[in-house]
């Protein structure tokens, strides 16, 4: 088989790239190791910057999003038992949207099914070959048979644990990483959200976050040790601990119920440089991971895809290569700004077990400065709603 762009990974990044390329008349084949059912059911992030929404609309999959999303004009920071609202729209003129990643996945899959795009699910043993030549190749197994795809370029959209990044030699790639000494225990429940906007809570027992997927489905998180097992957290224990960490007025109105999903996510900051090697381009989690505190993961991936689609379209339409040559630098400039903000939000809101008494007092002073300074609030809001794409 031959195609113009081979895409490894059928999550939102890979399918969005394939969709944008298809609309521009560029052929692609997507290889995904999971089943469609798994991808549709996977629980992931749900906070979208406006530029991400605009890109999804541009890709022709924004109608349900615009109809069903929740628009948030503000966000709350809670500490010392009190809630403080930051007016995102008033500070920046922009807002964020709540729309689950699983819903984006469904919308993308439906669009590809309608257009009969070439997506191979349950592709096993995917390998990348010849990425430093002008004839790169993807090899994989499906149904016990070996297959090969000749292509001009390969896009690695297969996540942190995927094979694409591993195809870049160790002497070429540089890894920057920080692993945090805690994780997020999260549950999803069919209960009314405790608040119409997110509440980030700094508490002596650890961080908590109140968010949602819709007006009837809530998502809550608790800071827990990195090695915590969700099996040790029956629903009753989770709700009891959440009530301890959120302000009393929020706890009084908290609606509890059975968890329909429960898991522990390790927090890490990770960047791989460069994001291009030969004919291989990395995008999304294959190249970078941010702590979820700043809600930047999916939005960074969407920006990568935008930049890569623009570069490939320029090449196929006019033979221009400057956007491909500048792809890694362009992406990484945005990635590191998001890493800084996500690290800062994590340091601001979490309790680090190794922190000294001095460091805890400084953290409280930082929170106090934030809620008392419009300049500080504006800096947070500008990053939270998303820096301009350049």
Helices and strands as residue ranges (DSSP letters): E 5-8, H 12-23, E 28-32, H 36-41, E 47-48, H 50-58, H 63-68, E 70-72, E 74-79, E 82-87, H 88-92, E 96-98, H 101-115, E 118-121, E 124-129, E 137-142, E 145-150, E 153-156, G 165-167, E 174-189, E 199-202, E 208-212, E 218-225, G 230-232, H 235-245, H 248-252, E 259-273, E 276-277, E 280-282, G 284-286, E 288-289, G 292-294, H 297-318, H 322-325, H 327-349, H 357-372, H 374-385
